[in-house]
Amino acid sequence: MATPDPVTDSARDQGRARLSLIYFPYNALVVMPFFAGSTIFWGVMAVVTSQLSQRLGFHCGTAWAWSTCRMNFTRVRVRGRERADSRQSYVIMSNHQSHFDTLAFYGHWGRQFRWVIKDDLRKVPGLGWGCDAVGHIFIDRSNRERAIASMKEAAQKLEPGVSIMIFPEGERSPDGRLQAFKKGGFVMAEQLGLPILPVTISGSHYVLPKKTLRLLPGRIDITVHDPIDPTTYGPDQRDRLMSDVRAAITSGLSDEERDGPPA
């Protein structure tokens, strides 16, 4: 594991801060108003279209996420999509660097899935309405047992070919580096007997770090890895399962994104 270089990190942060000042007028006058308006619009559209079909409503989220990436000049590249069978349901597990992870993946994956998201987002105008209508899975992260039960109950209602998307770190990384994994998603995958699809999202921390609205244009790379079947591990080998999923996700990260505590 590489050792973080404080000097390099400081220089990178200073460079980003200067670019953010230059980009700020466009961000404040164009990107943020567009994002607010499109969130309301596509949230309402998701509610309306989900009355006909949740699958149809899901694509409102795709349009919302794709257009926001384009408005922010964020290029997204997806590699390895062929490793996932479009007819199979998965528990998709990805690292979590930024709010832009959601936009990049949702706008470019092109297949049906349902997010596991914190219950607080249900109250966000537009976003909460749309997510609720489409069938994304809200959980109370303050209660682990109840959260796992909610995920399992929701997963059992999914149609064939619809996957579940979860961030095993539980929350966004403060510095873009991979953090320790929580066990909830792995327990659910074991109980449901669904394969885990490891996904790496790289570069989103540069576009939008945690706890800031200072956006920048950028490129986000999404790498899909080979599925991992949790049923081949056994009930006493969860740590090895977590380690294997972590290793797959880590393999798609840059050196500076890999530093963090082990699973």
C-alpha positions as CSV (number, residue, x, y, z in Angstrom):
1,M,0.0,0.0,0.0
2,A,1.4,3.4,-1.0
3,T,2.0,6.0,1.7
4,P,0.1,9.3,1.3
5,D,2.4,12.3,0.5
6,P,1.2,15.4,2.4
7,V,3.2,17.7,0.1
8,T,1.6,16.2,-3.0
9,D,-1.9,16.2,-1.5
10,S,-1.5,19.9,-0.4
11,A,-0.3,21.0,-3.9
12,R,-3.2,19.1,-5.5
13,D,-5.7,20.7,-3.1
14,Q,-4.3,24.2,-3.8
15,G,-4.4,23.7,-7.6
16,R,-8.0,22.5,-7.3
17,A,-8.9,25.5,-5.2
18,R,-7.6,27.9,-7.8
19,L,-9.4,26.1,-10.6
20,S,-12.6,26.2,-8.5
21,L,-12.4,30.0,-8.3
22,I,-12.2,30.3,-12.1
23,Y,-15.0,27.8,-12.6
24,F,-17.2,29.3,-9.9
25,P,-19.3,31.7,-12.0
26,Y,-20.3,29.0,-14.4
27,N,-21.0,26.6,-11.5
28,A,-23.1,29.2,-9.6
29,L,-25.0,30.7,-12.5
30,V,-25.5,27.6,-14.7
31,V,-24.7,24.2,-13.2
32,M,-26.4,24.6,-9.8
33,P,-29.6,26.2,-11.1
34,F,-29.8,23.6,-13.8
35,F,-29.3,20.8,-11.3
36,A,-32.0,22.2,-8.9
37,G,-34.5,22.6,-11.7
38,S,-33.8,19.3,-13.4
39,T,-34.0,17.5,-10.0
40,I,-37.5,18.8,-9.5
41,F,-38.6,18.2,-13.1
42,W,-37.3,14.7,-13.4
43,G,-38.5,13.8,-9.9
44,V,-42.0,14.8,-10.9
45,M,-41.7,12.9,-14.2
46,A,-40.5,9.8,-12.3
47,V,-43.6,10.0,-10.1
48,V,-45.9,10.3,-13.1
49,T,-44.3,7.6,-15.3
50,S,-43.9,5.2,-12.4
51,Q,-47.6,5.0,-12.2
52,L,-47.4,3.1,-15.5
53,S,-44.1,1.3,-14.8
54,Q,-41.3,1.6,-12.3
55,R,-38.9,0.5,-15.1
56,L,-40.0,3.5,-17.2
57,G,-39.8,5.8,-14.2
58,F,-36.2,4.6,-13.6
59,H,-35.1,6.2,-16.9
60,C,-36.2,9.6,-15.7
61,G,-33.3,9.3,-13.3
62,T,-31.0,8.3,-16.1
63,A,-31.9,11.4,-18.0
64,W,-31.4,13.6,-14.9
65,A,-28.0,12.1,-14.1
66,W,-26.7,12.1,-17.7
67,S,-27.7,15.7,-18.4
68,T,-26.2,16.9,-15.2
69,C,-22.9,15.3,-16.1
70,R,-22.9,16.9,-19.5
71,M,-23.8,20.3,-18.1
72,N,-20.8,20.1,-15.8
73,F,-18.5,18.9,-18.6
74,T,-18.0,15.6,-16.8
75,R,-16.9,12.8,-19.1
76,V,-17.8,9.3,-18.0
77,R,-16.3,6.1,-19.4
78,V,-17.7,2.7,-18.5
79,R,-15.4,-0.4,-19.0
80,G,-16.3,-4.0,-18.5
81,R,-20.0,-3.7,-18.9
82,E,-19.9,-7.1,-20.8
83,R,-18.9,-8.8,-17.6
84,A,-22.5,-8.4,-16.2
85,D,-25.4,-10.4,-17.7
86,S,-28.2,-8.0,-18.4
87,R,-30.7,-10.8,-17.4
88,Q,-29.2,-11.4,-14.0
89,S,-29.9,-9.5,-10.8
90,Y,-26.8,-8.5,-8.8
91,V,-25.8,-6.8,-5.6
92,I,-23.7,-4.1,-7.2
93,M,-21.0,-2.8,-4.8
94,S,-18.9,0.3,-5.5
95,N,-16.5,2.6,-3.7
96,H,-18.0,6.0,-2.8
97,Q,-15.9,9.1,-3.4
98,S,-18.5,11.8,-4.2
99,H,-22.1,12.7,-4.8
100,F,-21.1,12.5,-8.4
101,D,-20.8,8.7,-8.1
102,T,-24.5,8.6,-8.2
103,L,-24.8,10.8,-11.3
104,A,-22.0,9.1,-13.2
105,F,-23.2,5.6,-12.6
106,Y,-27.0,6.3,-12.9
107,G,-26.5,8.3,-16.1
108,H,-24.3,5.8,-17.9
109,W,-25.0,2.2,-16.6
110,G,-28.0,1.8,-18.8
111,R,-29.5,-1.1,-16.9
112,Q,-32.2,-1.4,-14.2
113,F,-31.0,-1.2,-10.6
114,R,-32.3,0.2,-7.3
115,W,-30.1,2.3,-4.9
116,V,-29.7,1.6,-1.2
117,I,-29.8,5.2,0.1
118,K,-30.2,6.8,3.5
119,D,-33.7,7.7,4.7
120,D,-32.9,11.4,5.0
121,L,-32.8,11.8,1.2
122,R,-36.5,10.9,1.1
123,K,-37.2,14.5,2.3
124,V,-35.2,16.2,-0.6
125,P,-37.7,17.8,-3.1
126,G,-37.7,16.1,-6.4
127,L,-35.0,13.6,-5.6
128,G,-36.9,12.0,-2.7
129,W,-40.2,11.9,-4.7
130,G,-38.6,10.3,-7.7
131,C,-36.5,7.7,-5.7
132,D,-39.5,6.7,-3.7
133,A,-41.8,6.3,-6.8
134,V,-39.2,4.3,-8.7
135,G,-38.6,1.9,-5.8
136,H,-35.1,2.8,-4.6
137,I,-34.5,1.4,-1.2
138,F,-34.4,3.9,1.8
139,I,-32.8,2.6,5.0
140,D,-32.2,3.9,8.5
141,R,-28.5,3.7,8.9
142,S,-28.7,4.2,12.7
143,N,-30.2,0.7,13.1
144,R,-28.1,-2.0,11.4
145,E,-30.5,-4.8,11.9
146,R,-33.5,-2.8,10.6
147,A,-31.4,-1.6,7.7
148,I,-30.5,-5.1,6.6
149,A,-34.1,-6.2,7.0
150,S,-35.3,-3.3,4.9
151,M,-32.8,-4.2,2.1
152,K,-33.7,-7.8,2.1
153,E,-37.5,-7.1,2.0
154,A,-37.1,-4.7,-0.9
155,A,-34.8,-7.0,-2.8
156,Q,-37.3,-9.8,-2.6
157,K,-39.8,-7.6,-4.5
158,L,-37.4,-6.8,-7.4
159,E,-38.2,-8.1,-10.8
160,P,-35.7,-10.5,-12.5
161,G,-32.7,-8.6,-14.0
162,V,-33.1,-5.6,-11.6
163,S,-30.0,-5.2,-9.4
164,I,-29.4,-3.5,-6.0
165,M,-26.7,-0.9,-5.8
166,I,-24.9,-0.3,-2.5
167,F,-21.8,1.5,-1.2
168,P,-20.1,-0.9,1.2
169,E,-18.1,1.9,2.8
170,G,-21.5,3.3,4.1
171,E,-20.7,6.9,3.3
172,R,-18.5,9.0,1.0
173,S,-14.8,9.0,1.5
174,P,-13.5,12.3,3.0
175,D,-10.4,12.3,0.8
176,G,-11.2,10.0,-2.1
177,R,-9.3,7.0,-0.7
178,L,-11.0,3.7,-0.2
179,Q,-12.4,3.2,3.4
180,A,-13.3,0.2,5.5
181,F,-16.3,-1.9,4.3
182,K,-19.4,-2.5,6.4
183,K,-21.0,-6.0,6.4
184,G,-24.7,-5.2,5.8
185,G,-24.6,-5.6,2.0
186,F,-22.6,-8.8,2.2
187,V,-25.1,-10.3,4.6
188,M,-27.9,-9.4,2.3
189,A,-26.1,-10.9,-0.8
190,E,-25.5,-14.1,1.2
191,Q,-29.1,-14.4,2.3
192,L,-30.5,-13.7,-1.1
193,G,-28.0,-15.8,-3.0
194,L,-27.3,-13.0,-5.5
195,P,-23.9,-12.6,-7.1
196,I,-21.9,-9.5,-6.1
197,L,-20.8,-7.3,-9.0
198,P,-17.8,-5.2,-7.9
199,V,-17.6,-1.7,-9.5
200,T,-14.8,0.9,-9.3
201,I,-15.6,4.6,-9.6
202,S,-12.4,6.6,-10.1
203,G,-12.0,10.4,-10.4
204,S,-15.3,11.6,-8.9
205,H,-13.6,13.0,-5.8
206,Y,-11.8,15.5,-8.0
207,V,-15.1,16.6,-9.6
208,L,-16.8,17.1,-6.3
209,P,-15.2,16.3,-2.9
210,K,-17.2,15.6,0.2
211,K,-18.6,18.5,2.1
212,T,-18.2,21.1,-0.6
213,L,-20.2,22.5,-3.6
214,R,-17.0,23.5,-5.5
215,L,-17.6,21.6,-8.7
216,L,-15.0,21.1,-11.4
217,P,-15.2,19.5,-14.8
218,G,-13.4,16.2,-15.1
219,R,-13.4,12.6,-16.2
220,I,-14.8,9.7,-14.2
221,D,-13.9,6.1,-15.0
222,I,-16.2,3.3,-14.1
223,T,-14.8,-0.2,-14.2
224,V,-17.0,-3.3,-13.9
225,H,-15.3,-6.4,-12.6
226,D,-16.1,-10.1,-12.7
227,P,-19.1,-11.1,-10.5
228,I,-18.3,-12.9,-7.2
229,D,-20.7,-15.6,-6.0
230,P,-21.1,-15.3,-2.2
231,T,-22.7,-18.8,-1.9
232,T,-19.3,-20.4,-2.7
233,Y,-17.7,-18.9,0.4
234,G,-19.7,-20.4,3.3
235,P,-21.1,-18.7,6.4
236,D,-17.7,-18.5,8.2
237,Q,-15.8,-17.0,5.3
238,R,-17.5,-13.6,5.1
239,D,-14.2,-11.8,5.8
240,R,-12.6,-13.5,2.8
241,L,-15.6,-12.5,0.7
242,M,-15.2,-8.9,1.8
243,S,-11.5,-9.0,1.1
244,D,-12.0,-10.4,-2.4
245,V,-14.6,-7.8,-3.3
246,R,-12.4,-5.0,-1.9
247,A,-9.4,-6.3,-3.9
248,A,-11.5,-6.2,-7.1
249,I,-12.7,-2.6,-6.5
250,T,-9.1,-1.5,-5.5
251,S,-7.7,-2.9,-8.7
252,G,-9.5,-0.1,-10.7
253,L,-8.3,2.8,-8.5
254,S,-5.4,5.1,-9.0
255,D,-2.5,4.9,-6.5
256,E,-3.7,7.9,-4.5
257,E,-7.2,6.5,-4.3
258,R,-6.1,3.2,-2.8
259,D,-4.8,4.3,0.5
260,G,-7.2,3.6,3.4
261,P,-7.9,1.1,6.2
262,P,-8.3,-2.6,5.2
263,A,-11.7,-4.2,5.1
